[in-house]
Amino acid sequence: MRADPGTLIGIRTNAAAELLGVSPNTLRSWERRFGYPRPRRTPEGHRQYDLQELEALRRALVETGNISSAIEIARRRGEGPSNERRLLETLECFDEEGADRVLEESLAVRSVERTVEEVLLPALEALAARERREAELEAACRWATGWILAARRVVPPASRPQGVFLFDASERLDVEAIHVQALELAVRRAGFRTLLLRSEIAPDRLLRAIRALDPIAFVFCGGRTTLDRIGRLVHAVRKLGSSAPVLEYRDSMPVRGDRSLPTLGRTPTEAVEAPRVLAEGSSPSIKKAFTARRAAGAQTATDRPLADALLA
């Protein structure tokens, strides 16, 4: 079982062999003969087996009682639909073509949004959690940037007149920067006009951009921003006469409590709900969805002020 969606659980050889009911030597012989199950290596050179792969093999062994047949079945089950484990393996090998194939296969059974949230982002987070993978992570983030940009280019023109202004507080190309790009893609695919700019730009240099977009929301994302940047932006937009709310995404606000910003949540799918409410506030279906989430206790304490304000 998985402790976190973005973390792949690995277990050592003795524990893996015990799970399968064989000796460690037998497990290593299967790796040499069949290439399965295929462990990854720790920086110290120790084998670590993926628990999901072992579970698939264990079930197949119970069904067939034959190792070659069981491995064939386990491989087939493990490869479809595409998952973050397979994507992680390609990224660790600098295999961009393989990574493209994994996401293409995912798109055959998932939407773009689910592919990003269930495969792309968890694989990057798992890679970032591994030691001595700086080169792999940078290459993976550059590949992910290209993939998201390609997906963004084929998004149809905005179907709504409203816009959403995104401020990127990420300081380098890392997983958080990819989260920002994924957010922009989701907002565009929801039909909104978007503009994504660095949060470091002085507010007085942003006035023409704000006028051009006339956004219904300003969103800080990409890591921790500063209270000074937020304060100067709010002052600038209020001088323009805009009453659009200033929001945060994935804990970009450096403080909590009374001075915190309402949050859009932590996933692109969550985040696009707020612009929809702002754009279609009179829609009974949208209000019903937010009311149901609040009644079910799905929102965090910092999420509730946004829902309350939008439902008011």
HUPE-V38525 format. One record per pair of residues at least 24 apart in sequence whose ideal C-beta (glycine too) atoms are under 10 Angstrom apart, sorted by the first residue. I is the first residue (numbers start at 1). J is the second residue. Records with the same first field share a line. If there is no record, write none. Layout:
I->J ; J
This chain:
1->51 ; 52 ; 55
2->51 ; 52 ; 84 ; 122
4->122 ; 125 ; 126 ; 129
5->84 ; 117 ; 118 ; 121 ; 122 ; 125 ; 126
6->84 ; 121 ; 122 ; 123 ; 124 ; 125 ; 126 ; 127 ; 128 ; 129 ; 175
7->84 ; 122 ; 125 ; 126 ; 129 ; 130
8->40 ; 48 ; 50 ; 51 ; 52 ; 53 ; 83 ; 84 ; 85 ; 88 ; 89 ; 122 ; 123 ; 125 ; 126 ; 127 ; 129 ; 130
9->48 ; 49 ; 50 ; 51 ; 52 ; 54
10->39 ; 40 ; 42 ; 46 ; 47 ; 48 ; 49 ; 50 ; 51 ; 53 ; 54
11->39 ; 47 ; 48 ; 49 ; 50 ; 51 ; 54
12->39 ; 42 ; 46 ; 47 ; 48 ; 49
13->39 ; 46 ; 47 ; 48 ; 49
14->47
15->48 ; 49 ; 51 ; 54
16->47 ; 48 ; 49 ; 50 ; 51 ; 53 ; 54 ; 57 ; 58
17->49 ; 54
19->49 ; 51 ; 54 ; 55 ; 57 ; 58
20->49 ; 54 ; 55 ; 57 ; 58 ; 61 ; 67 ; 70
21->58 ; 61 ; 62
22->61 ; 67
26->67
27->54 ; 57
29->67
30->57 ; 67 ; 68 ; 70 ; 71
33->67 ; 68 ; 71
34->67 ; 68 ; 70 ; 71 ; 72 ; 75
35->71 ; 75
36->67 ; 70 ; 71 ; 72 ; 74 ; 75 ; 78
37->71 ; 74 ; 75 ; 78
38->75 ; 89
40->88 ; 89 ; 92 ; 130
42->130 ; 131 ; 132
43->130 ; 131 ; 132 ; 133
50->78 ; 85 ; 88 ; 89
51->85
52->77 ; 78 ; 83 ; 84 ; 85
53->77 ; 78 ; 85
79->105
80->105 ; 106 ; 108 ; 109
81->105 ; 106 ; 107 ; 108 ; 109 ; 110 ; 114 ; 115 ; 118 ; 119
82->106 ; 107 ; 108 ; 109 ; 110 ; 115 ; 118 ; 119
83->118 ; 119 ; 122 ; 123
84->118 ; 119 ; 120 ; 121 ; 122 ; 123 ; 124 ; 125 ; 126 ; 127
85->119 ; 122 ; 123 ; 126
86->119 ; 123
87->115 ; 119 ; 120 ; 122 ; 123 ; 124 ; 126 ; 127 ; 140 ; 144
88->119 ; 122 ; 123 ; 124 ; 125 ; 126 ; 127 ; 130 ; 136 ; 140
89->123
90->123 ; 140 ; 143
91->120 ; 123 ; 124 ; 126 ; 127 ; 133 ; 136 ; 137 ; 139 ; 140 ; 141 ; 143 ; 144
92->123 ; 126 ; 127 ; 130 ; 133 ; 136 ; 137 ; 139 ; 140
93->136
94->135 ; 136 ; 139 ; 140 ; 143
95->139 ; 143
96->139 ; 140 ; 142 ; 143 ; 146 ; 147
99->123 ; 139 ; 140 ; 143 ; 144 ; 147
100->143 ; 146 ; 147 ; 150
103->144 ; 147 ; 151
107->151
111->189 ; 269
112->148 ; 151 ; 152 ; 154 ; 155 ; 182 ; 185 ; 186 ; 189 ; 268
113->182 ; 185 ; 186 ; 189 ; 190 ; 267 ; 268 ; 269 ; 272
114->269
115->147 ; 151
116->144 ; 147 ; 148 ; 151 ; 178 ; 179 ; 181 ; 182 ; 183 ; 185 ; 186 ; 189 ; 267 ; 268 ; 269
117->182 ; 186 ; 267 ; 268 ; 269 ; 270
120->144 ; 147 ; 148 ; 151 ; 178 ; 182
121->175 ; 178 ; 179 ; 182 ; 267 ; 268
123->175
124->174 ; 175 ; 176 ; 178 ; 179 ; 182
125->175 ; 176 ; 178 ; 179
126->175
127->175
128->174 ; 175 ; 176 ; 178
129->175
137->173 ; 174 ; 175
138->172 ; 173 ; 174
140->175 ; 178
141->172 ; 173 ; 174 ; 175 ; 176 ; 177 ; 178 ; 181
142->173 ; 178
144->173 ; 175 ; 177 ; 178 ; 181 ; 182
145->173 ; 177 ; 178 ; 181
147->178 ; 181 ; 185
148->178 ; 180 ; 181 ; 182 ; 184 ; 185
149->181 ; 184 ; 185
151->181 ; 182 ; 185 ; 188 ; 189
152->181 ; 184 ; 185 ; 188 ; 189 ; 194
154->189
155->185 ; 187 ; 188 ; 189 ; 190 ; 191 ; 194
156->188 ; 189 ; 191
157->188 ; 191 ; 193
158->187 ; 188 ; 190 ; 191 ; 192 ; 193 ; 194
159->190 ; 191 ; 192 ; 193
160->190 ; 191 ; 192 ; 193 ; 216 ; 275 ; 276 ; 279 ; 280
161->191 ; 192 ; 193 ; 214 ; 216 ; 279
162->191 ; 192 ; 193 ; 213 ; 214 ; 215 ; 216 ; 217 ; 244 ; 275 ; 276 ; 278 ; 279 ; 280
163->187 ; 192 ; 193 ; 194 ; 195 ; 210 ; 212 ; 213 ; 214 ; 215 ; 216 ; 217 ; 244 ; 275 ; 279
164->188 ; 190 ; 192 ; 193 ; 194 ; 195 ; 196 ; 213 ; 215 ; 216 ; 217 ; 218 ; 219 ; 244 ; 247 ; 264 ; 271 ; 272 ; 274 ; 275 ; 278 ; 279
165->193 ; 194 ; 195 ; 196 ; 197 ; 206 ; 209 ; 210 ; 213 ; 214 ; 215 ; 216 ; 217 ; 218 ; 219 ; 220 ; 233 ; 237 ; 242 ; 244 ; 246
166->194 ; 195 ; 196 ; 197 ; 199 ; 215 ; 217 ; 218 ; 219 ; 220 ; 221 ; 222 ; 249 ; 271
167->195 ; 196 ; 197 ; 198 ; 199 ; 200 ; 201 ; 206 ; 218 ; 219 ; 220 ; 221 ; 222 ; 225 ; 229 ; 230 ; 233 ; 246 ; 248 ; 249 ; 252
168->196 ; 197 ; 198 ; 199 ; 200 ; 201 ; 219 ; 220 ; 221 ; 222 ; 223 ; 225 ; 252
169->198 ; 199 ; 200 ; 220 ; 221 ; 222 ; 223 ; 224 ; 225 ; 226 ; 229 ; 230 ; 248 ; 249 ; 252 ; 254
170->198 ; 199 ; 221 ; 222 ; 223 ; 224 ; 225 ; 252
171->198 ; 199 ; 200 ; 222 ; 223 ; 224
172->223
174->222 ; 223
176->221 ; 222 ; 223 ; 224 ; 250 ; 252
177->221 ; 222 ; 223
178->222
179->221 ; 222 ; 223 ; 249 ; 250 ; 266 ; 267 ; 268
180->219 ; 221 ; 222 ; 223 ; 249 ; 250 ; 252
181->221 ; 222 ; 268
182->267 ; 268 ; 271
183->219 ; 221 ; 222 ; 249 ; 250 ; 264 ; 267 ; 268 ; 270 ; 271 ; 272
184->219 ; 221 ; 268
185->268
186->267 ; 268 ; 269 ; 270 ; 271 ; 272 ; 275
187->217 ; 219 ; 264 ; 268 ; 271 ; 272 ; 275
188->272
189->268 ; 272
190->268 ; 269 ; 271 ; 272 ; 273 ; 275 ; 276 ; 279
191->272 ; 275 ; 276 ; 279
192->216 ; 217 ; 272 ; 275 ; 276 ; 278 ; 279
194->219 ; 275
196->221 ; 222
198->222
199->223 ; 225 ; 226 ; 229 ; 230 ; 233 ; 252
200->225 ; 226 ; 229
201->229 ; 233
202->229 ; 232 ; 233 ; 236
203->229 ; 231 ; 232 ; 233 ; 234 ; 235 ; 236 ; 237 ; 239
204->232 ; 236 ; 239
205->236
206->232 ; 233 ; 236 ; 237 ; 240
207->236 ; 237 ; 239 ; 240
210->236 ; 237 ; 240 ; 242 ; 244
211->240 ; 242
213->244
214->240 ; 242 ; 244
215->242 ; 244 ; 245 ; 275 ; 278
216->242 ; 243 ; 244 ; 245 ; 274 ; 275 ; 277 ; 278 ; 279 ; 281
217->244 ; 245 ; 246 ; 247 ; 262 ; 264 ; 274 ; 275 ; 277 ; 278 ; 279 ; 306
218->242 ; 244 ; 245 ; 246 ; 247 ; 248 ; 261
219->245 ; 246 ; 247 ; 248 ; 249 ; 252 ; 261 ; 263 ; 264 ; 271 ; 274 ; 275
220->246 ; 247 ; 248 ; 249 ; 250 ; 252 ; 253 ; 254 ; 261 ; 264
221->247 ; 248 ; 249 ; 250 ; 251 ; 252 ; 264 ; 271
222->249 ; 250 ; 252
223->250 ; 251 ; 252 ; 254
224->248 ; 251 ; 252 ; 253 ; 254 ; 255
225->252 ; 253 ; 254 ; 261
226->253 ; 254
227->253 ; 254 ; 255 ; 259
229->254
230->254 ; 255 ; 259 ; 261
234->261
244->278
245->274 ; 278 ; 306 ; 309 ; 310
247->271 ; 274 ; 275 ; 278 ; 306
248->302 ; 306
249->274
251->302
253->302
256->301 ; 302
257->301 ; 302
260->301 ; 302 ; 305
261->302 ; 305 ; 306
262->302 ; 303 ; 304 ; 305 ; 306 ; 307 ; 308 ; 309 ; 310
263->299 ; 300 ; 301 ; 302 ; 303 ; 304 ; 305 ; 306
264->303 ; 306
265->298 ; 299 ; 300 ; 302 ; 303 ; 306
266->300 ; 303
270->298 ; 299 ; 303
273->306 ; 307 ; 310
274->303 ; 306 ; 307 ; 309 ; 310
276->310
277->306 ; 307 ; 309 ; 310 ; 311
278->306 ; 309 ; 310
281->310 ; 311 ; 312
286->310 ; 311
287->311
